[in-house]
């Protein structure tokens, strides 16, 4: 039996098709497309983003049909949670493809992320971070057990449209972002003081991109010092 999952993020749409075998799954197809629903900000899906988002889902539908998928799950995240025309987008997808989009809460999104990551690190202790366009999820895991999770509206699109107006970004804009994140991450900081966390597991395309730039293979470890050395270069680069 072939199964599919579509993840409708604020910046990227993901499709994963698997075949159920025994107690597990075999990956058959994977694709990521930058649909960029939040290209004009989190507040509203622009006309071009609306149209290109629909085109992407229809493309996914063609792939799903080719693989004779028997069950497809489609989930929407922060952009569809907040956009006033999100319900209109959901209905249009239903009309065009028959897909029912489930708009999940930030906490549910974090729970899905945890369930996915623990497949690779079932008994370890770590902090999971998933950087999205609209939200960022943090999950603290000790010896494979989830102790705390949160979803915060501090994604890339939020920061870009709210704070960054220069290219490259100016020092005063960086200070504004730093103050904003310091306030938003107070609870995370408090939680980390109560847990002995030494490993950060990155669970999004942002980390894949950074590892690719660094020439580091996925699922490898990158020392925090090496990351910090590159951070200044990235921060002061143009888009």
PyMOL commands that set and color helices and strands:
alter all, ss='L'
color gray80, all
select helices_A, chain A and resi 47-66+78-82+86-97+106-117+156-163+171-184+186-193+205-214+224-235
alter helices_A, ss='H'
color red, helices_A
select strands_A, chain A and resi 2-8+13-21+24-33+71-76+101-103+126-131+136-142+145-152+200-202
alter strands_A, ss='S'
color yellow, strands_A
deselect
rebuild
show_as cartoon
